[in-house]
Amino acid sequence: MSDPVARFPPGPPVTPRTGPATLGRSEGASGADNHGAGPSALDAIDPLGSTGPTDPTGPTRPTGHARKGGSARAIAEWVVILVAALTVAIVVKTFLIQAFYIPSGSMEPTLKPGDRVLVNKLSYDLHSIHRGDIVVFKRPPSEADDPTIKDLIKRVIGLPGDQIEGRDGLVYINGQLLKEPYLPAGTVTTSLPLMTVPAGQYFVMGDNRGNSKDSRFIGPIAGHLIVGRAFVRVWPLSGLGLL
């Protein structure tokens, strides 16, 4: 844009003179009124796009109050995140999946002491309990005298209404030999007389048939005691896999 210039009312005509041109002097006088060519103060624009004189001290720094306010918001956000994460963890553990530690060798060789498994608590809300499932269940009434026992893990062998019997070290269900590929060859099952599994109950045994306190000794367990199905071993990493 052009520089502002002072305007004056028209005066009497000027008589031309002879000699050097005076145009340069007239322009110079006009420039003197404007204190030199260049934009006025109102034309100045700072780098941030706001009009007005530029602040020689530079950008304004946040005040102590503003910094404290930002820190408080950050802390509040982290608290919300932690509470939400804790809530999700509790919901998952209570209703969906829970990790369990194997303390004994009653499920060897399938599970060894020190192994950790994940148990699906929702599984039996979606389908019935299957023969061969590895289940975690709460301490049955027959073990009430041992407060150290809270949960046990065994394999489901007999379903409600099944006739179960041991013959020559092998297991028979409803008169048919039960195939147990999860057991080492030559495994012998003893202490298993003919019996019928009561309604609503399940006959469970450990895979280590020679060292497992299971339904052969504590009787069938009620279905409502079953916490869920162990479906994967997560520790040790070398043994990671589905059960």
CYANA upper distance limits for C-alpha pairs under 8 A (distance plus 0.5 A):
  3 ASP  CA     37 ALA  CA      7.15
  3 ASP  CA     38 GLY  CA      6.67
  3 ASP  CA     39 PRO  CA      6.54
  3 ASP  CA     40 SER  CA      8.12
  4 PRO  CA     34 ASN  CA      8.12
  4 PRO  CA     39 PRO  CA      8.49
  4 PRO  CA     40 SER  CA      8.24
  5 VAL  CA     30 SER  CA      7.55
  5 VAL  CA     33 ASP  CA      8.41
  5 VAL  CA     34 ASN  CA      7.40
  6 ALA  CA     30 SER  CA      7.86
  6 ALA  CA     33 ASP  CA      7.72
  6 ALA  CA     34 ASN  CA      8.30
 22 THR  CA     26 SER  CA      6.92
 23 LEU  CA     27 GLU  CA      6.81
 24 GLY  CA     28 GLY  CA      6.57
 25 ARG  CA     29 ALA  CA      6.65
 26 SER  CA     30 SER  CA      6.84
 27 GLU  CA     31 GLY  CA      6.69
 28 GLY  CA     32 ALA  CA      6.69
 29 ALA  CA     33 ASP  CA      7.03
 30 SER  CA     34 ASN  CA      7.31
 31 GLY  CA     35 HIS  CA      6.59
 31 GLY  CA     36 GLY  CA      5.63
 31 GLY  CA     37 ALA  CA      6.72
 32 ALA  CA     36 GLY  CA      6.45
 39 PRO  CA     43 ASP  CA      6.15
 39 PRO  CA     44 ALA  CA      7.62
 40 SER  CA     44 ALA  CA      7.57
 41 ALA  CA     52 GLY  CA      8.16
 41 ALA  CA     53 PRO  CA      7.71
 42 LEU  CA     51 THR  CA      8.34
 42 LEU  CA     52 GLY  CA      7.37
 44 ALA  CA     51 THR  CA      7.21
 44 ALA  CA     52 GLY  CA      6.94
 44 ALA  CA     53 PRO  CA      7.18
 45 ILE  CA     49 GLY  CA      6.66
 45 ILE  CA     50 SER  CA      6.76
 45 ILE  CA     51 THR  CA      5.48
 45 ILE  CA     52 GLY  CA      6.91
 45 ILE  CA     53 PRO  CA      7.96
 45 ILE  CA     54 THR  CA      8.24
 46 ASP  CA     50 SER  CA      6.42
 46 ASP  CA     51 THR  CA      6.89
 46 ASP  CA     52 GLY  CA      7.70
 46 ASP  CA     53 PRO  CA      7.70
 46 ASP  CA     54 THR  CA      6.15
 55 ASP  CA     59 PRO  CA      8.18
 62 PRO  CA     66 ALA  CA      6.44
 62 PRO  CA     67 ARG  CA      7.06
 63 THR  CA     67 ARG  CA      6.93
 64 GLY  CA     68 LYS  CA      6.72
 65 HIS  CA     69 GLY  CA      6.68
 66 ALA  CA     70 GLY  CA      6.80
 67 ARG  CA     71 SER  CA      6.81
 68 LYS  CA     72 ALA  CA      6.69
 69 GLY  CA     73 ARG  CA      6.85
 70 GLY  CA     74 ALA  CA      6.79
 71 SER  CA     75 ILE  CA      6.71
 72 ALA  CA     76 ALA  CA      6.65
 73 ARG  CA     77 GLU  CA      6.65
 74 ALA  CA     78 TRP  CA      6.85
 75 ILE  CA     79 VAL  CA      6.71
 76 ALA  CA     80 VAL  CA      6.77
 77 GLU  CA     81 ILE  CA      6.78
 78 TRP  CA     82 LEU  CA      6.60
 79 VAL  CA     83 VAL  CA      6.60
 80 VAL  CA     84 ALA  CA      6.58
 81 ILE  CA     85 ALA  CA      6.61
 82 LEU  CA     86 LEU  CA      6.58
 83 VAL  CA     87 THR  CA      6.59
 84 ALA  CA     88 VAL  CA      6.70
 85 ALA  CA     89 ALA  CA      6.69
 86 LEU  CA     90 ILE  CA      6.70
 87 THR  CA     91 VAL  CA      6.69
 88 VAL  CA     92 VAL  CA      6.58
 89 ALA  CA     93 LYS  CA      6.58
 90 ILE  CA     94 THR  CA      6.43
 91 VAL  CA     95 PHE  CA      6.39
 91 VAL  CA     96 LEU  CA      7.83
 92 VAL  CA     96 LEU  CA      5.29
 92 VAL  CA     97 ILE  CA      6.21
 92 VAL  CA     98 GLN  CA      7.96
 93 LYS  CA     97 ILE  CA      5.78
 93 LYS  CA     98 GLN  CA      5.43
 94 THR  CA     98 GLN  CA      8.00
 95 PHE  CA    121 LYS  CA      6.58
 95 PHE  CA    122 LEU  CA      7.21
 96 LEU  CA    120 ASN  CA      6.47
 96 LEU  CA    121 LYS  CA      5.53
 96 LEU  CA    122 LEU  CA      5.98
 97 ILE  CA    118 LEU  CA      6.98
 97 ILE  CA    119 VAL  CA      5.98
 97 ILE  CA    120 ASN  CA      5.31
 97 ILE  CA    121 LYS  CA      6.20
 97 ILE  CA    122 LEU  CA      8.21
 98 GLN  CA    118 LEU  CA      6.13
 98 GLN  CA    119 VAL  CA      5.80
 98 GLN  CA    120 ASN  CA      7.46
 98 GLN  CA    121 LYS  CA      7.99
 99 ALA  CA    116 ARG  CA      7.20
 99 ALA  CA    117 VAL  CA      6.11
 99 ALA  CA    118 LEU  CA      4.96
 99 ALA  CA    119 VAL  CA      6.67
100 PHE  CA    116 ARG  CA      6.10
100 PHE  CA    117 VAL  CA      5.90
100 PHE  CA    118 LEU  CA      6.82
100 PHE  CA    119 VAL  CA      7.78
101 TYR  CA    114 GLY  CA      6.90
101 TYR  CA    115 ASP  CA      6.55
101 TYR  CA    116 ARG  CA      5.14
101 TYR  CA    117 VAL  CA      7.16
102 ILE  CA    111 LEU  CA      7.87
102 ILE  CA    112 LYS  CA      7.34
102 ILE  CA    113 PRO  CA      5.69
102 ILE  CA    114 GLY  CA      5.93
102 ILE  CA    115 ASP  CA      5.86
102 ILE  CA    116 ARG  CA      6.63
102 ILE  CA    117 VAL  CA      8.32
103 PRO  CA    113 PRO  CA      5.55
103 PRO  CA    114 GLY  CA      6.61
104 SER  CA    112 LYS  CA      7.61
104 SER  CA    113 PRO  CA      5.48
104 SER  CA    114 GLY  CA      8.49
105 GLY  CA    109 PRO  CA      8.48
105 GLY  CA    111 LEU  CA      7.84
105 GLY  CA    112 LYS  CA      6.12
105 GLY  CA    113 PRO  CA      6.08
105 GLY  CA    208 ASN  CA      7.70
105 GLY  CA    211 ASN  CA      8.07
105 GLY  CA    212 SER  CA      8.47
106 SER  CA    206 GLY  CA      5.88
106 SER  CA    207 ASP  CA      7.08
106 SER  CA    208 ASN  CA      5.58
106 SER  CA    209 ARG  CA      8.10
106 SER  CA    211 ASN  CA      6.23
106 SER  CA    212 SER  CA      5.18
106 SER  CA    213 LYS  CA      8.13
107 MET  CA    111 LEU  CA      5.71
107 MET  CA    112 LYS  CA      7.28
107 MET  CA    153 ILE  CA      8.33
107 MET  CA    154 LYS  CA      7.38
107 MET  CA    206 GLY  CA      5.44
107 MET  CA    207 ASP  CA      5.16
107 MET  CA    208 ASN  CA      5.76
107 MET  CA    212 SER  CA      8.09
108 GLU  CA    112 LYS  CA      5.95
108 GLU  CA    206 GLY  CA      8.39
108 GLU  CA    207 ASP  CA      6.41
108 GLU  CA    208 ASN  CA      5.69
109 PRO  CA    183 LEU  CA      8.24
109 PRO  CA    184 PRO  CA      8.35
109 PRO  CA    207 ASP  CA      7.61
109 PRO  CA    208 ASN  CA      7.53
110 THR  CA    182 TYR  CA      7.70
110 THR  CA    207 ASP  CA      7.59
111 LEU  CA    115 ASP  CA      6.97
115 ASP  CA    233 ARG  CA      7.62
115 ASP  CA    234 VAL  CA      8.21
115 ASP  CA    235 TRP  CA      5.88
115 ASP  CA    236 PRO  CA      6.75
116 ARG  CA    233 ARG  CA      6.36
116 ARG  CA    234 VAL  CA      6.27
116 ARG  CA    235 TRP  CA      5.48
116 ARG  CA    236 PRO  CA      7.85
117 VAL  CA    230 ALA  CA      6.87
117 VAL  CA    231 PHE  CA      7.86
117 VAL  CA    232 VAL  CA      6.15
117 VAL  CA    233 ARG  CA      4.80
117 VAL  CA    234 VAL  CA      6.14
117 VAL  CA    235 TRP  CA      7.60
118 LEU  CA    230 ALA  CA      6.20
118 LEU  CA    231 PHE  CA      6.78
118 LEU  CA    232 VAL  CA      6.11
118 LEU  CA    233 ARG  CA      6.97
118 LEU  CA    234 VAL  CA      7.59
119 VAL  CA    135 VAL  CA      8.48
119 VAL  CA    136 VAL  CA      7.96
119 VAL  CA    228 GLY  CA      6.24
119 VAL  CA    229 ARG  CA      5.71
119 VAL  CA    230 ALA  CA      4.68
119 VAL  CA    231 PHE  CA      6.59
119 VAL  CA    232 VAL  CA      8.10
120 ASN  CA    228 GLY  CA      5.83
120 ASN  CA    229 ARG  CA      5.77
120 ASN  CA    230 ALA  CA      6.80
120 ASN  CA    231 PHE  CA      7.34
121 LYS  CA    227 VAL  CA      6.51
121 LYS  CA    228 GLY  CA      4.82
121 LYS  CA    229 ARG  CA      7.21
122 LEU  CA    126 LEU  CA      7.37
122 LEU  CA    228 GLY  CA      7.51
123 SER  CA    127 HIS  CA      7.05
123 SER  CA    228 GLY  CA      7.04
123 SER  CA    229 ARG  CA      7.13
124 TYR  CA    128 SER  CA      6.06
124 TYR  CA    129 ILE  CA      6.83
124 TYR  CA    228 GLY  CA      7.34
124 TYR  CA    229 ARG  CA      8.29
129 ILE  CA    133 ASP  CA      7.71
130 HIS  CA    156 VAL  CA      7.81
130 HIS  CA    159 LEU  CA      8.30
131 ARG  CA    155 ARG  CA      8.49
131 ARG  CA    156 VAL  CA      5.74
131 ARG  CA    157 ILE  CA      5.97
131 ARG  CA    158 GLY  CA      7.05
131 ARG  CA    159 LEU  CA      7.23
132 GLY  CA    155 ARG  CA      6.38
132 GLY  CA    156 VAL  CA      5.65
132 GLY  CA    157 ILE  CA      6.52
133 ASP  CA    155 ARG  CA      6.12
133 ASP  CA    156 VAL  CA      5.94
133 ASP  CA    229 ARG  CA      7.26
133 ASP  CA    230 ALA  CA      8.30
134 ILE  CA    153 ILE  CA      7.42
134 ILE  CA    154 LYS  CA      6.15
134 ILE  CA    155 ARG  CA      4.80
134 ILE  CA    156 VAL  CA      6.81
134 ILE  CA    229 ARG  CA      6.40
134 ILE  CA    230 ALA  CA      6.08
134 ILE  CA    231 PHE  CA      8.16
134 ILE  CA    243 LEU  CA      8.24
135 VAL  CA    153 ILE  CA      6.10
135 VAL  CA    154 LYS  CA      6.23
135 VAL  CA    155 ARG  CA      6.60
135 VAL  CA    156 VAL  CA      7.58
135 VAL  CA    226 ILE  CA      7.34
135 VAL  CA    227 VAL  CA      7.85
135 VAL  CA    228 GLY  CA      6.30
135 VAL  CA    229 ARG  CA      5.03
135 VAL  CA    230 ALA  CA      6.15
136 VAL  CA    151 ASP  CA      7.05
136 VAL  CA    152 LEU  CA      6.04
136 VAL  CA    153 ILE  CA      4.89
136 VAL  CA    154 LYS  CA      7.25
136 VAL  CA    226 ILE  CA      6.50
136 VAL  CA    227 VAL  CA      6.01
136 VAL  CA    228 GLY  CA      6.27
136 VAL  CA    229 ARG  CA      6.89
136 VAL  CA    230 ALA  CA      7.35
137 PHE  CA    151 ASP  CA      6.04
137 PHE  CA    152 LEU  CA      5.98
137 PHE  CA    153 ILE  CA      6.95
137 PHE  CA    225 LEU  CA      5.78
137 PHE  CA    226 ILE  CA      4.55
137 PHE  CA    227 VAL  CA      5.51
137 PHE  CA    228 GLY  CA      7.73
138 LYS  CA    150 LYS  CA      6.48
138 LYS  CA    151 ASP  CA      5.00
138 LYS  CA    152 LEU  CA      6.90
138 LYS  CA    225 LEU  CA      5.69
138 LYS  CA    226 ILE  CA      6.88
138 LYS  CA    227 VAL  CA      7.29
139 ARG  CA    143 GLU  CA      6.77
139 ARG  CA    144 ALA  CA      7.66
139 ARG  CA    149 ILE  CA      6.73
139 ARG  CA    150 LYS  CA      5.71
139 ARG  CA    151 ASP  CA      5.86
139 ARG  CA    152 LEU  CA      7.20
139 ARG  CA    225 LEU  CA      8.12
140 PRO  CA    144 ALA  CA      7.34
140 PRO  CA    221 ILE  CA      7.22
140 PRO  CA    225 LEU  CA      7.81
142 SER  CA    218 ILE  CA      6.59
143 GLU  CA    149 ILE  CA      8.03
143 GLU  CA    218 ILE  CA      8.14
153 ILE  CA    206 GLY  CA      8.33
154 LYS  CA    204 VAL  CA      6.29
154 LYS  CA    205 MET  CA      5.94
154 LYS  CA    206 GLY  CA      5.46
154 LYS  CA    207 ASP  CA      8.15
154 LYS  CA    214 ASP  CA      7.97
155 ARG  CA    204 VAL  CA      5.77
155 ARG  CA    205 MET  CA      5.88
155 ARG  CA    206 GLY  CA      6.42
155 ARG  CA    207 ASP  CA      7.71
156 VAL  CA    202 TYR  CA      7.26
156 VAL  CA    203 PHE  CA      6.55
156 VAL  CA    204 VAL  CA      4.97
156 VAL  CA    205 MET  CA      7.17
157 ILE  CA    202 TYR  CA      8.09
157 ILE  CA    203 PHE  CA      6.08
157 ILE  CA    204 VAL  CA      5.83
157 ILE  CA    205 MET  CA      7.18
158 GLY  CA    162 ASP  CA      6.36
158 GLY  CA    163 GLN  CA      8.21
158 GLY  CA    164 ILE  CA      7.19
158 GLY  CA    173 ILE  CA      7.79
158 GLY  CA    197 VAL  CA      7.24
158 GLY  CA    202 TYR  CA      6.25
158 GLY  CA    203 PHE  CA      5.09
158 GLY  CA    204 VAL  CA      7.31
159 LEU  CA    197 VAL  CA      7.16
159 LEU  CA    201 GLN  CA      7.57
159 LEU  CA    202 TYR  CA      5.66
159 LEU  CA    203 PHE  CA      7.06
160 PRO  CA    197 VAL  CA      5.70
160 PRO  CA    198 PRO  CA      6.10
160 PRO  CA    199 ALA  CA      5.26
160 PRO  CA    200 GLY  CA      6.26
160 PRO  CA    201 GLN  CA      5.99
160 PRO  CA    202 TYR  CA      6.42
161 GLY  CA    196 THR  CA      6.54
161 GLY  CA    197 VAL  CA      5.60
161 GLY  CA    198 PRO  CA      6.35
161 GLY  CA    199 ALA  CA      6.40
162 ASP  CA    173 ILE  CA      7.05
162 ASP  CA    174 ASN  CA      6.62
162 ASP  CA    196 THR  CA      6.07
162 ASP  CA    197 VAL  CA      5.91
163 GLN  CA    173 ILE  CA      6.18
163 GLN  CA    174 ASN  CA      5.34
163 GLN  CA    175 GLY  CA      8.05
163 GLN  CA    194 LEU  CA      7.41
163 GLN  CA    195 MET  CA      6.12
163 GLN  CA    196 THR  CA      4.86
163 GLN  CA    197 VAL  CA      6.94
164 ILE  CA    171 VAL  CA      7.69
164 ILE  CA    172 TYR  CA      6.27
164 ILE  CA    173 ILE  CA      5.26
164 ILE  CA    174 ASN  CA      6.83
164 ILE  CA    175 GLY  CA      8.37
164 ILE  CA    192 LEU  CA      8.36
164 ILE  CA    193 PRO  CA      8.24
164 ILE  CA    194 LEU  CA      6.17
164 ILE  CA    195 MET  CA      6.06
164 ILE  CA    196 THR  CA      6.76
164 ILE  CA    197 VAL  CA      7.99
165 GLU  CA    171 VAL  CA      6.37
165 GLU  CA    172 TYR  CA      5.73
165 GLU  CA    173 ILE  CA      7.18
165 GLU  CA    192 LEU  CA      6.16
165 GLU  CA    193 PRO  CA      5.79
165 GLU  CA    194 LEU  CA      4.78
165 GLU  CA    195 MET  CA      7.07
166 GLY  CA    170 LEU  CA      5.95
166 GLY  CA    171 VAL  CA      5.12
166 GLY  CA    172 TYR  CA      6.58
166 GLY  CA    189 THR  CA      7.29
166 GLY  CA    190 THR  CA      7.16
166 GLY  CA    191 SER  CA      7.97
166 GLY  CA    192 LEU  CA      5.35
166 GLY  CA    193 PRO  CA      6.52
166 GLY  CA    194 LEU  CA      7.59
167 ARG  CA    171 VAL  CA      6.85
167 ARG  CA    172 TYR  CA      7.63
168 ASP  CA    188 VAL  CA      8.43
169 GLY  CA    187 THR  CA      8.10
169 GLY  CA    188 VAL  CA      4.91
169 GLY  CA    189 THR  CA      5.03
169 GLY  CA    190 THR  CA      6.26
170 LEU  CA    177 LEU  CA      7.88
170 LEU  CA    178 LEU  CA      8.26
170 LEU  CA    188 VAL  CA      6.91
170 LEU  CA    189 THR  CA      6.31
171 VAL  CA    177 LEU  CA      6.61
171 VAL  CA    178 LEU  CA      6.15
171 VAL  CA    189 THR  CA      7.52
172 TYR  CA    176 GLN  CA      5.64
172 TYR  CA    177 LEU  CA      4.90
172 TYR  CA    178 LEU  CA      5.86
173 ILE  CA    177 LEU  CA      6.88
173 ILE  CA    178 LEU  CA      6.67
182 TYR  CA    207 ASP  CA      8.14
183 LEU  CA    187 THR  CA      7.04
183 LEU  CA    207 ASP  CA      6.83
187 THR  CA    209 ARG  CA      7.89
188 VAL  CA    209 ARG  CA      7.47
188 VAL  CA    210 GLY  CA      8.15
189 THR  CA    209 ARG  CA      6.24
189 THR  CA    210 GLY  CA      7.82
190 THR  CA    209 ARG  CA      8.21
190 THR  CA    210 GLY  CA      8.45
191 SER  CA    216 ARG  CA      6.97
192 LEU  CA    216 ARG  CA      6.73
197 VAL  CA    201 GLN  CA      7.03
197 VAL  CA    202 TYR  CA      7.08
197 VAL  CA    203 PHE  CA      7.13
197 VAL  CA    220 PRO  CA      7.40
198 PRO  CA    202 TYR  CA      8.23
198 PRO  CA    220 PRO  CA      8.29
200 GLY  CA    222 ALA  CA      6.58
200 GLY  CA    223 GLY  CA      6.21
201 GLN  CA    220 PRO  CA      6.36
201 GLN  CA    221 ILE  CA      5.80
201 GLN  CA    222 ALA  CA      4.87
201 GLN  CA    223 GLY  CA      5.83
202 TYR  CA    220 PRO  CA      5.68
202 TYR  CA    221 ILE  CA      5.84
202 TYR  CA    222 ALA  CA      6.97
202 TYR  CA    223 GLY  CA      7.18
203 PHE  CA    215 SER  CA      6.16
203 PHE  CA    219 GLY  CA      7.77
203 PHE  CA    220 PRO  CA      5.07
203 PHE  CA    221 ILE  CA      7.08
204 VAL  CA    214 ASP  CA      6.70
204 VAL  CA    215 SER  CA      5.89
204 VAL  CA    220 PRO  CA      7.29
204 VAL  CA    221 ILE  CA      8.12
205 MET  CA    209 ARG  CA      7.81
205 MET  CA    212 SER  CA      7.63
205 MET  CA    213 LYS  CA      8.29
205 MET  CA    214 ASP  CA      5.54
205 MET  CA    215 SER  CA      6.59
205 MET  CA    216 ARG  CA      7.93
206 GLY  CA    211 ASN  CA      8.47
206 GLY  CA    212 SER  CA      5.91
206 GLY  CA    213 LYS  CA      8.11
206 GLY  CA    214 ASP  CA      7.03
207 ASP  CA    212 SER  CA      8.27
208 ASN  CA    212 SER  CA      6.51
213 LYS  CA    217 PHE  CA      6.64
213 LYS  CA    218 ILE  CA      7.74
214 ASP  CA    218 ILE  CA      6.41
214 ASP  CA    219 GLY  CA      7.82
215 SER  CA    219 GLY  CA      4.65
215 SER  CA    220 PRO  CA      5.57
215 SER  CA    221 ILE  CA      7.84
221 ILE  CA    225 LEU  CA      7.61
222 ALA  CA    226 ILE  CA      8.02
230 ALA  CA    243 LEU  CA      7.54
231 PHE  CA    242 LEU  CA      6.18
231 PHE  CA    243 LEU  CA      5.57
232 VAL  CA    240 LEU  CA      7.85
232 VAL  CA    241 GLY  CA      6.08
232 VAL  CA    242 LEU  CA      4.67
232 VAL  CA    243 LEU  CA      5.72
233 ARG  CA    239 GLY  CA      7.39
233 ARG  CA    240 LEU  CA      5.80
233 ARG  CA    241 GLY  CA      5.99
233 ARG  CA    242 LEU  CA      6.79
233 ARG  CA    243 LEU  CA      7.36
234 VAL  CA    239 GLY  CA      7.84
234 VAL  CA    240 LEU  CA      5.51
234 VAL  CA    241 GLY  CA      7.48
235 TRP  CA    239 GLY  CA      7.00
235 TRP  CA    240 LEU  CA      6.69
236 PRO  CA    240 LEU  CA      7.02
